Amino acid sequence: MRVIDFKDASCRHCYKCVRHCEVKAISVQNEQAHIMKDHCINCGHCLEVCPQNAKKFASDIDRVRGYLRQGMKVIISLAPSYLGVLEYERPGQVVAALKKLGFYAVRETAEGAALVTAEYQKLLQAGEMSNIITTCCPSVNDLIEKYYPELVPLMAPVVSPMIAHGRLIRRIYGEDVKVVFLGPCIAKKAEAVGDERVSGAVDAILTFEEVVKWWELEGIDVSACEEEALANPCPMVNQLYPVGGGIIQSVLAGPGEPREEQGHYYKVAVDGLGACMELFEELKKGEIQGCFFEVNVCEGGCIKGPASDKWNRSAVRAKMDVERYAVKRGPAEEIDGTEVEMHKVFMDRRVEDPLPTDEQMLDVLHAMGKYTKSDELDCGACGYPSCRAKATAVFQKKAEIGMCLPNAVAQAESMSNIVMDATPSMIFIVDGEMRIRECNKKALKLLEVSREEALDRYIFEFFEVDDIVHVLDTKEQIIRKKIRLEPVGMSVVESIIYIDHLESVLVTYQDVSKEEKVKEQHYHLKMETVEMAQKVIDKQMMVAQEIAGLLGETTAETKVTLSKLRDSILFEEED
């Protein structure tokens, strides 16, 4: 099962989770981050640093509520880190608040830690291991088994306090009870449910964050609760397990064995994933011998686990709170684990990814815009320490070409420059002081200045700026206004757009001089045609009038002649 992952979120150009994942167990596909289950050690650090609040955790809270609704006997195994994480006035109030939720009993996981301490003491006294690495932290165990399998023989073959406690609770209350671990650790979920070697010890995992929300939902105020005692005998010094060095203090405290019998092992506490990996690299060399290493992935120990960080307490304050209440430093002599199976076999579960050949590496580097050694910036912006590490991740399909931010920026700038310089119009970006902040090649050519000179001058040194001033003052854009730029002898279409986040304007002057000249020539041609047509009309009218005049005169003469002819004929007949 997948314990943690990311919700769909805007991961574009972020890669913060990749940068903080020391084992690079995060793949980015289609600009979305995903956790690779086989590579992940479930430390949860990626979820802590995600700025998109994209945390996705496989919660067991509904399962636990179901146990309680069905009336099952549910026992809480309470991680001792609660002393430094939860808000309360007295520790017993936390026990009471948990029982108000319906839990049958609350026992401290430090009870299981006491059994683990006894096993570590046996290993120290036997002196058969060249080095001993504690195995309480499931993330450390995953780290070694997957990425440092050659160190598996150095791992203490002992279960974690949670598993030991779960088995102890079942021995005390019977196999039919439900055991729920409550703590600050996400990796415990993978250990309890996903590791077949210890399956059946714990039924569900709750985080402090989940329980606090549950209390709020039920209206339970921890500080207002009466105190109730834990159901287990005091685990004494083993309550210090969640703080750095706490395991070593527990081991040194007894029980009853002379400390000199453990003396030939040098005891070192190491916390923080980076520090653990540095230690393991040294151990691989085989130059360190005779050491007992207390290791924890979280800096400061379990008190700074990923499910407790939201309270924003410093590791120092949390450690002080734990140590203030864990006042007894003696061994937990009343805890009997004789029937609890404590042995665990660790194994080689190494992660093997294919590596690119030299030719394949070059192909990926070229796709990233890296053609020479000087192109490899190794800036780490993509989350990988070097360009070649990023190229390897691309080959392994963990990363995308576009994750190379310098290359993406260079491409974007290149494309924008091509567009700017290929545009036949003059383009300017002008700020509120009228200073030219950017301009294209067309503008430089017409103004007959260099780019350096242009960016050192003001737009009013070249053109009238009434329209620019108006847009800067009102933020109302001007679109396609025809004006005349006399300094360059051009008719242009002017557009001015206000850029809010720059408090500047984008000014474009589209040269329409040729179009205007064509229009003027067309106008003159029309006027000449009209003039010629008018002359023809006038001439035709004159001809028509002349014809009409001649026709009128001829008609009159004809009329007179014919009239005389008629009269003469008529008069002759009368005679």
C-alpha positions as CSV (number, residue, x, y, z in Angstrom):
1,M,0.0,0.0,0.0
2,R,1.0,3.6,-0.5
3,V,1.3,5.4,2.8
4,I,2.0,8.9,1.6
5,D,1.6,10.7,-1.7
6,F,0.7,14.1,-3.1
7,K,-2.8,15.3,-4.1
8,D,-3.0,16.8,-7.6
9,A,-1.5,20.2,-7.1
10,S,0.3,22.9,-9.1
11,C,3.8,21.6,-9.0
12,R,5.0,23.7,-11.9
13,H,8.6,24.9,-11.4
14,C,8.6,24.2,-7.7
15,Y,10.4,20.8,-7.1
16,K,10.8,21.7,-3.4
17,C,9.9,18.1,-2.4
18,V,12.5,16.8,-4.9
19,R,15.2,19.0,-3.4
20,H,14.4,17.9,0.2
21,C,14.1,14.2,-0.7
22,E,17.6,12.8,0.1
23,V,16.9,9.5,-1.6
24,K,15.1,11.0,-4.6
25,A,12.1,8.8,-4.3
26,I,9.8,11.4,-6.0
27,S,9.0,11.3,-9.7
28,V,7.6,14.3,-11.6
29,Q,5.4,13.4,-14.5
30,N,3.2,15.9,-16.4
31,E,4.3,18.5,-13.9
32,Q,2.8,16.5,-10.9
33,A,4.9,15.0,-8.2
34,H,4.4,11.4,-7.1
35,I,6.1,9.3,-4.5
36,M,7.7,6.1,-5.7
37,K,6.6,3.5,-3.2
38,D,9.6,1.1,-3.8
39,H,12.1,4.0,-3.4
40,C,10.4,5.8,-0.5
41,I,11.6,5.4,3.1
42,N,8.4,7.2,4.4
43,C,10.2,9.9,6.4
44,G,7.5,12.4,5.4
45,H,9.9,15.3,5.0
46,C,8.6,16.0,1.5
47,L,5.1,16.5,2.9
48,E,6.4,18.9,5.5
49,V,8.1,21.2,3.0
50,C,5.4,21.1,0.3
51,P,4.2,24.7,-0.2
52,Q,1.0,23.6,-2.0
53,N,-0.5,21.8,1.1
54,A,-0.6,18.7,-1.1
55,K,-0.2,16.2,1.8
56,K,-1.9,12.9,1.3
57,F,-1.7,10.4,4.1
58,A,-3.4,7.0,4.3
59,S,-5.3,7.6,7.5
60,D,-6.7,4.9,9.8
61,I,-9.0,7.1,11.8
62,D,-12.2,5.7,10.2
63,R,-11.0,2.2,10.9
64,V,-10.4,3.0,14.5
65,R,-13.8,4.7,14.9
66,G,-15.3,1.6,13.4
67,Y,-13.6,-0.6,16.1
68,L,-15.0,1.7,18.8
69,R,-18.5,1.7,17.3
70,Q,-18.6,-2.1,17.2
71,G,-17.7,-2.2,20.9
72,M,-14.3,-3.8,20.4
73,K,-11.7,-3.6,23.1
74,V,-9.2,-1.1,21.7
75,I,-5.9,-0.4,23.4
76,I,-3.8,2.7,22.7
77,S,0.0,2.4,22.5
78,L,1.0,6.0,23.3
79,A,4.4,7.1,22.0
80,P,6.3,8.9,24.9
81,S,6.9,11.8,22.5
82,Y,3.4,13.0,23.5
83,L,5.1,14.6,26.6
84,G,6.9,17.1,24.3
85,V,4.3,17.5,21.6
86,L,0.7,17.6,22.9
87,E,-0.8,20.5,24.9
88,Y,-1.8,19.7,28.4
89,E,-1.3,20.8,32.0
90,R,-0.6,17.4,33.5
91,P,0.3,14.2,31.4
92,G,-2.5,12.2,32.9
93,Q,-5.0,14.5,31.2
94,V,-4.0,13.1,27.8
95,V,-4.8,9.6,29.1
96,A,-8.3,10.8,30.2
97,A,-9.0,12.6,26.9
98,L,-8.1,9.5,25.0
99,K,-10.4,7.3,27.1
100,K,-13.2,9.8,26.5
101,L,-13.0,8.9,22.9
102,G,-13.8,5.3,23.9
103,F,-10.5,3.6,24.2
104,Y,-10.4,0.7,26.7
105,A,-6.9,1.4,28.0
106,V,-3.9,3.6,27.3
107,R,-0.4,2.2,27.7
108,E,2.9,3.9,26.9
109,T,5.0,2.6,24.0
110,A,8.0,3.1,26.3
111,E,6.9,-0.2,27.9
112,G,7.9,-1.9,24.6
113,A,11.0,0.2,24.5
114,A,12.1,-1.4,27.8
115,L,12.0,-4.8,26.1
116,V,14.0,-3.4,23.2
117,T,16.6,-1.9,25.6
118,A,17.1,-5.3,27.1
119,E,17.7,-6.9,23.7
120,Y,20.3,-4.2,22.9
121,Q,22.0,-4.8,26.2
122,K,22.3,-8.5,25.3
123,L,23.9,-7.6,21.9
124,L,26.4,-5.3,23.6
125,Q,27.3,-7.9,26.2
126,A,27.7,-10.6,23.6
127,G,30.1,-8.4,21.6
128,E,29.8,-10.5,18.5
129,M,28.9,-7.6,16.1
130,S,31.6,-5.3,14.7
131,N,29.1,-2.4,14.9
132,I,25.5,-2.2,16.0
133,I,22.9,0.0,14.4
134,T,19.7,0.5,16.3
135,T,16.5,-0.5,14.5
136,C,13.8,1.5,16.3
137,C,13.3,4.0,13.4
138,P,11.5,2.3,10.5
139,S,12.7,5.0,8.0
140,V,16.3,4.2,8.9
141,N,15.6,0.5,8.5
142,D,14.1,1.2,5.0
143,L,17.1,3.4,4.2
144,I,19.6,0.7,5.0
145,E,17.7,-2.2,3.3
146,K,17.1,-0.2,0.1
147,Y,20.1,2.0,-0.3
148,Y,22.9,0.6,2.0
149,P,22.1,-3.2,1.9
150,E,25.8,-4.0,2.6
151,L,25.2,-2.7,6.1
152,V,22.3,-5.0,6.9
153,P,24.6,-7.3,8.9
154,L,25.2,-4.3,11.3
155,M,21.5,-3.8,12.0
156,A,20.4,-5.0,15.4
157,P,18.0,-8.0,14.7
158,V,15.4,-6.5,17.0
159,V,11.8,-5.3,16.4
160,S,10.9,-1.7,17.1
161,P,9.3,-0.6,20.4
162,M,6.0,-0.2,18.7
163,I,6.0,-3.8,17.5
164,A,7.3,-5.1,20.8
165,H,4.6,-3.2,22.6
166,G,1.8,-4.4,20.3
167,R,2.8,-8.0,20.9
168,L,3.1,-7.4,24.7
169,I,-0.4,-5.8,24.8
170,R,-1.9,-8.9,23.0
171,R,-0.2,-11.2,25.6
172,I,-1.7,-9.1,28.4
173,Y,-5.2,-8.6,27.0
174,G,-5.6,-11.4,24.6
175,E,-5.4,-11.8,20.8
176,D,-8.9,-10.4,20.2
177,V,-8.0,-6.9,21.2
178,K,-7.3,-4.1,18.7
179,V,-3.9,-2.3,19.2
180,V,-3.7,1.3,17.9
181,F,-0.4,3.1,18.0
182,L,-0.5,6.9,18.5
183,G,2.6,9.0,17.7
184,P,4.3,11.5,15.5
185,C,5.6,9.1,12.9
186,I,4.2,8.4,9.4
187,A,6.7,5.6,8.7
188,K,5.1,3.5,11.5
189,K,2.1,3.0,9.2
190,A,4.3,1.3,6.6
191,E,6.0,-0.8,9.3
192,A,2.8,-1.9,11.0
193,V,0.7,-2.7,7.8
194,G,3.2,-3.1,5.0
195,D,6.0,-5.2,6.6
196,E,4.9,-8.9,6.6
197,R,7.8,-9.7,9.0
198,V,5.9,-8.0,11.9
199,S,2.3,-8.1,10.7
200,G,-0.4,-8.7,13.3
201,A,1.3,-6.8,16.1
202,V,-0.5,-3.4,15.5
203,D,-3.9,-3.0,13.9
204,A,-3.9,0.7,13.1
205,I,-1.9,3.9,13.3
206,L,-3.0,7.4,14.5
207,T,-0.9,10.5,14.4
208,F,-1.0,13.3,17.1
209,E,-2.4,15.6,14.4
210,E,-5.4,13.3,13.8
211,V,-6.2,12.8,17.5
212,V,-6.1,16.6,18.2
213,K,-8.6,17.1,15.4
214,W,-10.7,14.3,16.8
215,W,-10.7,15.9,20.2
216,E,-11.8,19.2,18.7
217,L,-14.6,17.5,16.8
218,E,-15.9,15.8,19.9
219,G,-15.5,19.0,22.0
220,I,-12.9,17.5,24.3
221,D,-10.6,20.0,26.1
222,V,-7.5,18.1,27.3
223,S,-6.6,20.8,29.8
224,A,-10.1,20.5,31.4
225,C,-9.9,16.7,31.9
226,E,-9.1,15.0,35.2
227,E,-5.9,13.1,35.4
228,E,-5.9,9.3,34.8
229,A,-2.9,7.0,35.1
230,L,-1.4,4.9,32.3
231,A,-2.4,1.3,32.5
232,N,1.3,0.1,32.4
233,P,4.0,0.2,35.1
234,C,6.4,3.1,34.8
235,P,8.9,2.5,31.9
236,M,11.4,4.7,33.7
237,V,14.3,5.8,31.6
238,N,12.8,4.3,28.5
239,Q,10.5,7.3,28.2
240,L,13.6,9.0,26.8
241,Y,13.5,7.0,23.5
242,P,12.0,9.9,21.5
243,V,14.8,12.4,22.2
244,G,18.3,12.2,20.7
245,G,20.5,10.0,22.8
246,G,17.6,8.6,24.7
247,I,18.2,5.0,23.6
248,I,21.8,5.2,24.7
249,Q,20.8,6.6,28.1
250,S,18.3,3.7,28.5
251,V,20.9,1.1,27.5
252,L,23.4,2.6,30.0
253,A,20.9,2.6,32.8
254,G,20.9,-1.2,33.4
255,P,19.2,-3.4,34.2
256,G,21.6,-4.4,36.9
257,E,24.5,-5.2,34.6
258,P,27.9,-3.5,35.1
259,R,28.4,-0.8,32.6
260,E,32.0,-1.9,32.0
261,E,30.6,-5.0,30.2
262,Q,29.3,-2.7,27.5
263,G,32.4,-0.5,27.5
264,H,34.2,-1.7,24.4
265,Y,31.4,-0.3,22.2
266,Y,31.7,3.4,21.6
267,K,28.1,4.8,21.7
268,V,27.1,7.5,19.2
269,A,23.7,9.2,18.7
270,V,23.1,10.4,15.1
271,D,19.8,12.0,14.0
272,G,18.8,13.7,10.8
273,L,18.6,11.9,7.4
274,G,21.6,13.6,6.0
275,A,23.7,12.8,9.0
276,C,22.6,9.1,8.9
277,M,23.5,8.8,5.2
278,E,26.9,10.4,5.9
279,L,27.4,7.8,8.7
280,F,26.4,4.9,6.4
281,E,28.8,6.1,3.7
282,E,31.6,5.9,6.3
283,L,30.5,2.5,7.5
284,K,30.6,1.2,3.9
285,K,34.3,1.8,3.9
286,G,34.7,-0.7,6.7
287,E,37.1,1.7,8.7
288,I,34.8,2.1,11.7
289,Q,34.7,-0.7,14.3
290,G,33.2,-1.3,17.8
291,C,30.5,1.3,17.8
292,F,26.8,1.3,18.9
293,F,24.9,3.8,16.7
294,E,21.6,5.2,17.8
295,V,20.1,6.5,14.6
296,N,17.0,8.4,13.8
297,V,15.9,10.0,10.5
298,C,14.2,13.0,12.2
299,E,16.5,15.7,13.6
300,G,16.1,15.9,17.3
301,G,14.5,12.4,17.4
302,C,10.9,11.4,17.3
303,I,9.7,14.5,19.0
304,K,10.2,16.3,15.7
305,G,8.4,13.6,13.6
306,P,6.5,14.8,10.5
307,A,3.1,14.4,12.3
308,S,4.1,16.7,15.2
309,D,5.7,19.6,13.3
310,K,2.5,21.6,12.9
311,W,2.7,22.6,16.6
312,N,5.9,24.6,15.6
313,R,7.7,23.6,18.8
314,S,11.4,23.6,18.7
315,A,13.2,20.3,19.3
316,V,14.9,21.9,22.4
317,R,11.6,22.7,24.0
318,A,10.1,19.3,23.2
319,K,13.2,17.6,24.6
320,M,13.0,19.6,27.8
321,D,9.3,18.7,28.3
322,V,10.0,15.0,27.8
323,E,13.0,15.0,30.1
324,R,11.1,17.0,32.7
325,Y,8.4,14.4,33.1
326,A,10.6,11.3,32.6
327,V,12.4,12.1,35.8
328,K,13.2,8.5,36.8
329,R,16.4,7.2,35.3
330,G,16.3,3.6,36.5
331,P,15.5,0.5,34.5
332,A,11.9,-0.7,34.1
333,E,12.2,-3.9,36.2
334,E,8.4,-4.6,36.4
335,I,7.9,-5.1,32.6
336,D,8.1,-8.8,31.7
337,G,8.6,-9.6,28.0
338,T,9.7,-13.2,28.3
339,E,6.9,-14.4,25.9
340,V,7.2,-11.6,23.4
341,E,9.0,-12.4,20.2
342,M,11.7,-9.7,19.8
343,H,13.7,-11.1,16.9
344,K,13.5,-9.6,13.4
345,V,15.5,-10.5,10.3
346,F,16.5,-7.6,8.1
347,M,17.3,-8.2,4.4
348,D,18.7,-6.7,1.2
349,R,15.8,-4.8,-0.5
350,R,18.1,-2.7,-2.7
351,V,16.7,-0.3,-5.2
352,E,18.2,-0.7,-8.7
353,D,17.5,1.8,-11.4
354,P,18.9,1.5,-15.0
355,L,21.8,3.8,-15.7
356,P,22.2,5.5,-19.1
357,T,25.0,4.8,-21.5
358,D,27.4,7.6,-22.4
359,E,25.5,8.1,-25.7
360,Q,22.1,8.1,-23.9
361,M,23.4,10.6,-21.3
362,L,24.5,13.0,-24.1
363,D,21.1,12.7,-25.8
364,V,19.3,13.7,-22.6
365,L,21.8,16.5,-21.9
366,H,21.4,17.9,-25.4
367,A,17.6,17.8,-24.9
368,M,18.2,19.9,-21.8
369,G,20.2,22.4,-23.7
370,K,23.5,21.2,-22.3
371,Y,26.0,20.9,-25.2
372,T,29.3,21.7,-23.4
373,K,30.6,21.2,-19.9
374,S,30.2,24.9,-19.3
375,D,26.4,24.6,-20.0
376,E,26.1,22.2,-17.0
377,L,25.3,24.8,-14.2
378,D,24.7,22.2,-11.4
379,C,22.4,24.8,-9.8
380,G,20.1,22.3,-8.1
381,A,17.0,24.2,-9.0
382,C,15.4,21.1,-10.4
383,G,16.0,19.2,-7.1
384,Y,19.0,17.2,-8.3
385,P,22.6,18.1,-7.3
386,S,24.0,18.2,-10.8
387,C,22.8,18.3,-14.4
388,R,24.1,14.8,-15.0
389,A,22.1,13.5,-12.0
390,K,19.0,15.2,-13.4
391,A,19.7,13.7,-16.8
392,T,20.0,10.3,-15.2
393,A,16.6,10.9,-13.5
394,V,15.1,11.8,-16.9
395,F,16.4,8.6,-18.4
396,Q,14.9,6.7,-15.5
397,K,11.6,8.5,-16.1
398,K,11.7,10.1,-12.6
399,A,12.0,13.6,-14.0
400,E,11.1,15.7,-17.0
401,I,13.2,17.7,-19.4
402,G,11.2,20.9,-18.5
403,M,12.4,20.7,-14.9
404,C,15.6,22.4,-16.0
405,L,14.7,26.0,-15.0
406,P,17.8,27.7,-16.5
407,N,17.0,26.0,-19.9
408,A,13.3,26.8,-19.6
409,V,14.1,30.5,-18.9
410,A,16.6,30.6,-21.7
411,Q,14.1,29.2,-24.1
412,A,11.4,31.5,-23.0
413,E,13.7,34.5,-23.3
414,S,14.8,33.3,-26.7
415,M,11.3,32.9,-28.0
416,S,10.2,36.3,-26.6
417,N,13.3,38.0,-28.2
418,I,12.5,36.3,-31.5
419,V,8.9,37.6,-31.4
420,M,10.0,41.1,-30.3
421,D,12.7,41.4,-33.0
422,A,10.7,39.8,-35.8
423,T,7.8,42.2,-35.3
424,P,7.9,45.0,-37.9
425,S,6.4,47.5,-35.4
426,M,8.3,49.6,-32.9
427,I,7.8,48.2,-29.4
428,F,8.7,50.0,-26.2
429,I,8.2,49.4,-22.5
430,V,8.1,52.7,-20.7
431,D,8.0,53.2,-16.9
432,G,6.3,55.9,-14.8
433,E,9.3,58.2,-15.2
434,M,9.1,57.9,-19.0
435,R,12.4,56.0,-19.0
436,I,12.7,53.3,-21.8
437,R,13.0,49.9,-20.1
438,E,12.9,47.8,-23.2
439,C,12.6,48.1,-26.9
440,N,13.0,45.9,-30.0
441,K,15.4,46.1,-33.0
442,K,12.9,47.9,-35.2
443,A,12.8,50.8,-32.7
444,L,16.6,50.9,-32.4
445,K,16.9,51.0,-36.1
446,L,14.5,53.9,-36.6
447,L,15.8,55.9,-33.7
448,E,19.4,55.2,-34.8
449,V,20.6,54.4,-31.3
450,S,22.2,51.3,-29.6
451,R,20.2,49.3,-27.1
452,E,22.5,50.5,-24.3
453,E,21.8,54.1,-25.3
454,A,18.1,53.6,-25.7
455,L,17.8,52.1,-22.2
456,D,19.5,55.1,-20.8
457,R,17.1,57.6,-22.3
458,Y,13.5,58.8,-22.0
459,I,10.7,58.3,-24.5
460,F,9.9,62.1,-24.6
461,E,13.4,62.6,-26.1
462,F,12.0,61.0,-29.3
463,F,8.3,61.4,-29.5
464,E,5.3,63.4,-28.1
465,V,4.1,61.6,-25.0
466,D,0.7,63.0,-24.2
467,D,-1.0,59.6,-24.9
468,I,1.6,57.7,-22.8
469,V,1.1,60.1,-19.9
470,H,-2.7,59.7,-20.2
471,V,-2.5,55.9,-20.0
472,L,0.0,56.0,-17.1
473,D,-2.4,58.3,-15.2
474,T,-5.7,56.6,-16.0
475,K,-4.6,53.0,-16.8
476,E,-7.1,53.2,-19.7
477,Q,-5.6,51.6,-22.8
478,I,-5.4,53.2,-26.2
479,I,-5.9,50.8,-29.1
480,R,-5.2,51.5,-32.8
481,K,-5.1,55.3,-32.7
482,K,-3.7,56.8,-35.9
483,I,-1.0,59.5,-35.4
484,R,1.9,61.0,-37.1
485,L,5.4,60.6,-35.8
486,E,7.2,63.5,-37.3
487,P,10.7,62.7,-35.9
488,V,10.8,59.6,-38.0
489,G,8.5,60.7,-40.7
490,M,6.0,58.0,-40.2
491,S,2.3,57.5,-40.0
492,V,1.6,54.9,-37.4
493,V,-1.2,53.1,-35.6
494,E,-0.5,53.6,-31.9
495,S,-1.5,51.2,-29.1
496,I,-0.6,51.7,-25.4
497,I,-1.5,49.2,-22.7
498,Y,-0.9,49.6,-19.0
499,I,1.1,46.7,-17.3
500,D,-0.1,46.7,-13.7
501,H,2.6,44.6,-12.0
502,L,5.4,46.6,-13.7
503,E,3.7,50.0,-13.3
504,S,4.7,50.6,-16.9
505,V,3.1,50.7,-20.3
506,L,3.6,48.7,-23.5
507,V,3.8,51.0,-26.5
508,T,3.6,49.8,-30.1
509,Y,3.8,51.9,-33.2
510,Q,2.7,50.1,-36.3
511,D,4.0,51.7,-39.4
512,V,1.2,52.4,-41.8
513,S,3.0,55.0,-44.0
514,K,2.9,52.8,-47.1
515,E,-0.8,52.1,-46.6
516,E,-1.5,55.8,-46.1
517,K,0.5,56.6,-49.3
518,V,-1.5,54.0,-51.2
519,K,-4.7,55.5,-49.9
520,E,-3.6,59.0,-50.9
521,Q,-2.7,57.8,-54.4
522,H,-6.0,56.0,-54.6
523,Y,-7.8,59.2,-53.5
524,H,-6.0,61.3,-56.1
525,L,-6.9,58.8,-58.8
526,K,-10.5,58.9,-57.8
527,M,-10.5,62.7,-57.9
528,E,-8.9,62.8,-61.3
529,T,-11.4,60.3,-62.6
530,V,-14.3,62.4,-61.1
531,E,-12.8,65.5,-62.7
532,M,-12.5,63.8,-66.1
533,A,-16.0,62.5,-65.8
534,Q,-17.3,66.0,-65.0
535,K,-15.5,67.4,-68.1
536,V,-17.1,64.8,-70.3
537,I,-20.5,65.5,-68.8
538,D,-20.1,69.2,-69.3
539,K,-19.0,68.7,-72.9
540,Q,-21.9,66.4,-73.7
541,M,-24.3,68.9,-72.2
542,M,-22.8,71.7,-74.4
543,V,-23.1,69.5,-77.5
544,A,-26.6,68.6,-76.6
545,Q,-27.5,72.2,-76.1
546,E,-25.9,73.1,-79.5
547,I,-27.8,70.2,-81.2
548,A,-30.9,71.2,-79.5
549,G,-30.4,74.8,-80.6
550,L,-29.8,73.8,-84.2
551,L,-32.8,71.4,-84.2
552,G,-35.0,74.1,-82.7
553,E,-34.0,76.7,-85.5
554,T,-34.4,74.1,-88.3
555,T,-37.8,73.0,-86.9
556,A,-39.0,76.6,-86.8
557,E,-37.9,77.3,-90.4
558,T,-39.5,74.1,-91.6
559,K,-42.7,75.0,-89.8
560,V,-42.8,78.4,-91.5
561,T,-42.1,77.0,-95.0
562,L,-44.6,74.3,-94.7
563,S,-47.2,76.7,-93.4
564,K,-46.6,79.0,-96.4
565,L,-46.9,76.0,-98.7
566,R,-50.2,75.0,-97.1
567,D,-51.6,78.4,-97.3
568,S,-50.6,78.9,-100.9
569,I,-52.3,75.7,-101.9
570,L,-55.4,76.6,-100.0
571,F,-55.6,80.0,-101.4
572,E,-55.1,78.8,-105.0
573,E,-58.1,76.5,-104.7
574,E,-60.3,79.4,-103.6
575,D,-59.4,81.5,-106.6
